[in-house]
Each structure stands twice: as structure tokens, then as C-alpha cells.
């Protein structure tokens, strides 16, 4: 299993205790078809924690577990819009030989992502972790306040994401953004962006594949 990004999780347990992390059905997964055949009504165990028969006492928790190292809205130098549909992103299906967006290394941007159809999507961006600024114009709930690289976007919903592009710059080797549901990305719900140094232009990817965590898509 590949772990995307980092997380700090603290679980309080007693000696001999077992705790299960379980996924339950969502109430925002679209119509009955999507709930039944898209996994929206599934329940399953994700992880079981088993405490030993005897435990050492843990040190006290710090007041702050870690600093969120992702940009805020005030850091942006520009914004972009991404409309998600089963027919593609911003009206275009994936083309391995096309660069859809060009960003400058070291800059921060705000991406507005809207699900324009009734099918749920998970929007994933290579190369970065981002901060969820808004969900339908409101501040994100607690589960969305950490650094993310994927965000769930229900049908008709809009999210705003702040991100900074600090990864390697190469005008000819793109990163990808896409719906993280395999069936959707296979139908063309993907796009490519290149990170360039200031003053550079996008090159030509030549259809040879992108960089990032799963360049074989």
C-alpha cells in the first residue's frame, strides 16, 4: 500500500484493548446507482489496533502536534478553475501529448474545483499537498483541515484548494491531476501540468507519461 502524504494520529488505548477503524456509508455519495455500484453504501474495516498486555506510560501530549506546512489563500499568485465531469476536466479528455496547465516553481495558487455532474469524484493532484480553504463557500470541517493530496467532491459541490509547487521543474515532464476513481480516470478524467522555472515555457511531453506517484496512468 502506498501512503500519500503524512499524518499525525494519536490514539489513547488501554492494555489489552482492541480498536477498529471502520469505514461507513456516506450520505453525500449521489443517487442509488452510485451508492450501490460506486461503493457509497459499503462498510468495511480499514485497520485494527491491538494494545499489548502491558503498556508503558506515554508522555503528555504537546499543545500543538505539528505545523501545517501548506499555503493559505493570501499566499496565492493566481487561481485556476477545474470543472469535473465524466466527459473530462474543463471539457477535455486526457491527452498524454498535451500540457493543460503551466505553473511556476515556488509559487502558490488557489485551485477551484467544481463537480459539474451528479457523480461523486475524488480530485487528486500529483507533486503537492494542499490546504482545503472552502467547501461550498464554508470553512472545511475538522477532517479536512490537515494537509491533503486528495479531496472528495460530491455532485454539485465546489472546493477551493491552496497549494505551493516546490517539486522538481521540468517543462517536458508533466505532473497529473485527476479523479482518483479508477473507472473515471480511465474514461479520461485527467489532465497534465508542468512545473517550470520563472520565465520558462511549457515544453512538449510527447505522450511518454508523467511524473508523480503513479505515472503509469
Secondary structure, 3 states (H helix, E strand, C coil): CCCCCCCCCCCCCCCCCEEEEEECCCCCCCCHHHHHHCCCCCCEEEEEEECCCCCCCCCCCCCCCCCCCCCCHHHEEEEEEEEEECCEECCECCCCCCCCEEEECCCEEEEEEEECCCCCEEEEECCCCEEEEEECCECCCHHHCCCECEEEECCCCEEEEEEECCCCCCCCCCEEEEECCHHHHHCCCEEEEEEECCCCCCCCCCCCCCCCCCCCC
